[in-house]
Amino acid sequence: MGESSHPFRTGKQVTFLSGSSRFWRRFARNRLALLGALIILMLLICALLAPLIAPYDPIKTNIRARLQGPSAEHLFGTDDLGRDIFSRVLYGTRISLKVGLISVSISTSIGLLLGLFSGYLGGWVDTLVMRVMDVLFAFPAVLLAIAIMAVLGQSTTNVMIAVGIVYVPIFARITRGSVLAVRELEFIEAARCIGLRDVDIVFRHVLPNALDAVIVQVSLATAFAILAEAALSFLGLGTQPPDPSWGSMLSFGREYMLEAPWWTIFPGLAIFLTVLALHLIGDGLRDALDPRSDVRV
């Protein structure tokens, strides 16, 4: 086989491989981003293996053990019904990450499509889509989510739908801004000149060049989605008892802040660490995707 026919010597593949290598090199230089990734990895492992790790059933009550402080038997103490806080925090991780990932997947999918075609087509399509997004932007995120929950009802599934709808405008605007910067470039004009359909141009040429900002926003929006789920559960509109949720644990535990502070401390720390880790990852992705951050090492 000649040198020119080697599968990894084509310009496209070499560019992809070198670009991927540069991305991971930039990301690895950010130690805080790596710390955030490690925290999220640990949380994912805890969520997947919660039935194996949790020492107790998270919804089983034991009145004799109510309001016990952290100990070897109950690492995070117990609540007013004697349920193990550590087990409930572990299972709450499953709910929080599930809501965060699925709701952001909904908002990313819808917002990405709206932003792509709004920015590329322009005209009345752009005006219509952006005015609808402006209407959604006019409402505070949690207030809009509460309004949607009032229509859909109280459940974890409806929380994911509500939070997903709330963050659609963010992804639509970010995608539209990126598309506006890309659609007038020379290679897009060349694609039009050779007769490619608009759909092919959008998905094969515009979308890959507009994803950088969207990728960063995904990590940040996941953090906000987890906070939104906790807020809705805190208000009694999200995950319903007896299912464990970080937000509902904070809500019920606030009445025992002086008597049993551990009831709120540990779920609060779980929310804090998760949101912090996702923001650290977002900062790392932003720097890694910025070509100006590529310096000689």
C-alpha positions as CSV (number, residue, x, y, z in Angstrom):
1,M,0.0,0.0,0.0
2,G,1.4,3.3,-1.0
3,E,2.0,6.1,1.5
4,S,-0.8,8.3,-0.1
5,S,-3.4,5.6,0.3
6,H,-2.9,5.1,4.0
7,P,-6.3,5.6,5.7
8,F,-4.9,8.0,8.4
9,R,-3.0,10.2,5.9
10,T,-6.0,12.0,4.4
11,G,-6.2,15.7,5.2
12,K,-9.6,15.4,6.8
13,Q,-8.6,12.7,9.2
14,V,-5.3,14.2,10.1
15,T,-7.1,17.5,10.9
16,F,-9.7,15.7,13.0
17,L,-7.1,13.7,15.0
18,S,-4.8,16.7,15.6
19,G,-7.8,18.9,16.6
20,S,-9.0,16.3,19.0
21,S,-5.5,16.0,20.4
22,R,-5.2,19.7,20.9
23,F,-8.6,19.8,22.6
24,W,-7.8,17.2,25.2
25,R,-4.3,18.7,25.8
26,R,-5.9,22.1,26.5
27,F,-8.6,20.5,28.7
28,A,-6.0,18.5,30.6
29,R,-4.0,21.6,31.4
30,N,-7.0,22.9,33.4
31,R,-6.7,21.1,36.8
32,L,-9.9,22.5,38.1
33,A,-11.8,21.2,35.1
34,L,-10.2,17.8,35.6
35,L,-11.3,17.9,39.3
36,G,-14.8,18.8,38.2
37,A,-14.8,15.9,35.7
38,L,-13.6,13.5,38.5
39,I,-16.4,14.7,40.8
40,I,-19.1,14.1,38.1
41,L,-17.6,10.7,37.3
42,M,-17.8,9.7,41.0
43,L,-21.4,11.0,41.2
44,L,-22.3,9.0,38.1
45,I,-20.8,5.9,39.6
46,C,-22.7,6.5,42.8
47,A,-25.9,6.9,40.9
48,L,-25.4,3.7,38.9
49,L,-24.3,1.6,41.8
50,A,-26.6,3.2,44.4
51,P,-28.4,-0.1,45.1
52,L,-25.1,-1.8,45.8
53,I,-23.5,1.1,47.8
54,A,-26.5,2.3,49.9
55,P,-26.4,0.5,53.3
56,Y,-30.2,0.9,53.8
57,D,-33.4,1.2,51.9
58,P,-33.8,4.9,51.3
59,I,-37.6,4.9,51.9
60,K,-37.8,2.4,54.7
61,T,-38.6,4.0,58.1
62,N,-37.2,3.1,61.5
63,I,-38.7,5.3,64.2
64,R,-36.3,3.9,66.8
65,A,-33.4,5.5,64.9
66,R,-35.0,8.8,64.2
67,L,-32.8,12.0,64.2
68,Q,-29.6,10.2,65.0
69,G,-26.4,12.1,64.3
70,P,-23.7,10.9,61.9
71,S,-22.1,7.7,63.1
72,A,-20.5,4.5,61.9
73,E,-24.0,3.0,61.6
74,H,-25.5,6.0,59.8
75,L,-22.7,8.0,58.0
76,F,-24.9,11.0,57.4
77,G,-27.3,10.5,60.3
78,T,-31.1,9.9,60.0
79,D,-34.2,12.0,59.5
80,D,-37.4,12.3,61.5
81,L,-38.6,8.9,60.2
82,G,-35.4,7.1,60.9
83,R,-34.4,6.9,57.2
84,D,-30.7,6.8,56.5
85,I,-29.6,10.2,55.0
86,F,-26.6,8.7,53.3
87,S,-28.7,6.2,51.4
88,R,-31.2,8.9,50.5
89,V,-28.5,11.2,49.2
90,L,-27.1,8.4,47.0
91,Y,-30.5,7.7,45.5
92,G,-31.1,11.4,45.2
93,T,-28.1,11.6,43.0
94,R,-29.9,9.4,40.5
95,I,-32.8,11.7,40.3
96,S,-30.8,14.9,40.1
97,L,-28.5,13.7,37.4
98,K,-31.4,12.1,35.5
99,V,-33.4,15.3,35.5
100,G,-30.3,17.4,34.6
101,L,-29.2,15.2,31.7
102,I,-32.7,14.5,30.2
103,S,-34.0,18.1,30.6
104,V,-30.9,19.5,29.0
105,S,-31.1,17.0,26.2
106,I,-34.7,18.2,25.5
107,S,-33.7,21.9,25.6
108,T,-30.5,21.3,23.5
109,S,-32.4,19.3,20.8
110,I,-35.2,21.8,20.4
111,G,-33.1,25.0,20.9
112,L,-30.4,23.7,18.5
113,L,-32.9,23.1,15.7
114,L,-34.7,26.4,16.2
115,G,-31.4,28.3,16.3
116,L,-30.0,26.6,13.3
117,F,-32.9,27.3,11.0
118,S,-33.6,30.7,12.5
119,G,-30.1,31.9,12.0
120,Y,-29.6,30.3,8.6
121,L,-32.9,31.2,6.9
122,G,-33.3,34.6,8.5
123,G,-36.3,36.7,7.4
124,W,-39.7,36.0,8.9
125,V,-38.6,32.6,10.3
126,D,-35.9,34.3,12.3
127,T,-38.3,37.0,13.5
128,L,-41.0,34.6,14.5
129,V,-38.7,32.2,16.4
130,M,-36.8,35.0,18.2
131,R,-40.0,36.7,19.3
132,V,-41.3,33.5,20.8
133,M,-37.9,33.0,22.6
134,D,-38.2,36.6,23.9
135,V,-41.6,35.8,25.4
136,L,-40.1,32.8,27.2
137,F,-37.1,34.9,28.3
138,A,-39.5,37.4,29.9
139,F,-40.4,35.0,32.7
140,P,-38.0,34.0,35.4
141,A,-36.8,30.4,34.9
142,V,-38.2,29.0,38.1
143,L,-41.5,30.9,37.7
144,L,-41.9,29.6,34.2
145,A,-41.2,26.1,35.3
146,I,-43.8,26.4,38.1
147,A,-46.4,27.6,35.6
148,I,-45.6,24.6,33.3
149,M,-45.8,22.2,36.3
150,A,-49.2,23.6,37.2
151,V,-50.4,22.6,33.8
152,L,-48.6,19.2,33.6
153,G,-48.9,18.1,37.2
154,Q,-46.4,17.1,39.8
155,S,-43.9,14.3,38.9
156,T,-40.3,13.8,38.1
157,T,-41.1,13.3,34.4
158,N,-43.0,16.6,34.3
159,V,-40.1,18.4,36.0
160,M,-37.8,17.2,33.2
161,I,-40.2,18.5,30.6
162,A,-40.7,21.8,32.3
163,V,-37.0,22.5,32.9
164,G,-36.3,21.4,29.3
165,I,-38.7,24.0,28.0
166,V,-37.4,26.7,30.2
167,Y,-33.9,26.4,28.8
168,V,-34.8,26.2,25.1
169,P,-34.4,29.9,24.5
170,I,-30.8,29.9,25.8
171,F,-29.7,27.2,23.3
172,A,-31.8,28.8,20.5
173,R,-30.1,32.2,21.0
174,I,-26.6,30.8,21.4
175,T,-27.0,28.6,18.3
176,R,-28.4,31.4,16.2
177,G,-25.5,33.7,17.1
178,S,-23.0,31.1,16.0
179,V,-24.9,30.4,12.8
180,L,-25.0,34.1,11.9
181,A,-21.2,34.2,12.2
182,V,-20.8,31.1,10.1
183,R,-23.4,31.3,7.3
184,E,-21.6,34.1,5.4
185,L,-18.2,32.4,5.3
186,E,-16.6,31.5,2.0
187,F,-17.0,27.7,2.4
188,I,-20.7,28.1,3.0
189,E,-21.0,30.2,-0.2
190,A,-19.0,27.5,-2.1
191,A,-21.5,24.8,-0.8
192,R,-24.4,26.9,-2.2
193,C,-22.6,27.4,-5.5
194,I,-22.2,23.7,-6.1
195,G,-25.9,23.1,-5.5
196,L,-26.1,21.6,-2.1
197,R,-29.6,21.7,-0.5
198,D,-30.1,24.1,2.5
199,V,-30.7,21.1,4.8
200,D,-27.4,19.5,3.8
201,I,-25.5,22.8,4.2
202,V,-27.1,23.3,7.7
203,F,-26.3,19.9,9.1
204,R,-23.0,19.1,7.3
205,H,-21.3,22.5,7.3
206,V,-23.0,25.0,9.6
207,L,-23.8,22.8,12.6
208,P,-20.3,21.4,13.1
209,N,-18.9,24.9,13.2
210,A,-21.6,26.2,15.6
211,L,-21.3,23.6,18.2
212,D,-18.5,25.0,20.4
213,A,-20.6,27.5,22.3
214,V,-23.4,24.9,22.6
215,I,-21.1,22.3,24.1
216,V,-20.0,24.7,26.8
217,Q,-23.6,25.7,27.5
218,V,-24.7,22.1,28.0
219,S,-22.5,21.7,31.1
220,L,-23.7,25.0,32.5
221,A,-27.3,24.3,31.7
222,T,-27.1,20.9,33.4
223,A,-26.0,22.7,36.6
224,F,-28.9,25.1,36.4
225,A,-31.3,22.2,35.6
226,I,-30.2,20.4,38.8
227,L,-30.7,23.6,40.8
228,A,-34.1,24.1,39.2
229,E,-35.1,20.5,40.1
230,A,-34.0,21.0,43.7
231,A,-35.9,24.3,43.9
232,L,-39.1,22.7,42.5
233,S,-38.8,19.8,44.9
234,F,-38.1,22.2,47.7
235,L,-41.4,23.9,46.9
236,G,-43.2,20.5,46.8
237,L,-43.7,20.6,43.0
238,G,-41.0,18.2,41.9
239,T,-40.1,14.7,43.0
240,Q,-42.8,13.6,45.5
241,P,-42.2,11.8,48.8
242,P,-41.2,9.2,49.7
243,D,-38.8,9.2,46.8
244,P,-35.5,10.8,47.8
245,S,-34.6,14.2,46.3
246,W,-32.0,16.7,47.4
247,G,-34.5,19.5,47.2
248,S,-37.2,17.8,49.2
249,M,-34.7,16.7,51.8
250,L,-33.7,20.4,52.3
251,S,-37.4,21.3,52.5
252,F,-38.3,18.8,55.2
253,G,-35.0,19.2,57.0
254,R,-35.2,23.0,57.5
255,E,-37.6,22.5,60.4
256,Y,-34.9,20.6,62.2
257,M,-32.0,22.9,61.5
258,L,-31.0,23.3,65.1
259,E,-31.9,19.8,66.3
260,A,-30.6,17.8,63.3
261,P,-28.5,20.1,61.0
262,W,-27.0,17.1,59.2
263,W,-30.4,16.5,57.5
264,T,-29.9,19.6,55.4
265,I,-26.1,19.9,55.4
266,F,-25.4,16.7,53.4
267,P,-28.0,17.2,50.6
268,G,-26.9,20.8,50.4
269,L,-23.3,19.8,50.0
270,A,-24.3,17.3,47.3
271,I,-26.0,20.1,45.3
272,F,-23.1,22.4,45.9
273,L,-20.4,19.9,44.7
274,T,-22.5,18.9,41.7
275,V,-23.1,22.4,40.5
276,L,-19.6,23.5,41.2
277,A,-18.1,20.5,39.3
278,L,-20.3,21.2,36.2
279,H,-19.2,24.9,36.2
280,L,-15.6,23.8,36.4
281,I,-16.1,21.5,33.5
282,G,-17.8,24.3,31.6
283,D,-14.9,26.7,32.2
284,G,-12.5,23.9,31.0
285,L,-14.5,23.2,27.9
286,R,-14.6,26.9,27.1
287,D,-10.9,27.3,27.3
288,A,-10.2,24.0,25.5
289,L,-12.5,25.0,22.6
290,D,-10.9,28.5,22.3
291,P,-8.0,28.3,19.8
292,R,-6.4,31.3,21.4
293,S,-5.7,29.2,24.5
294,D,-3.4,26.9,22.5
295,V,0.2,27.8,23.6
296,R,3.4,26.0,23.3
297,V,4.0,23.3,25.9
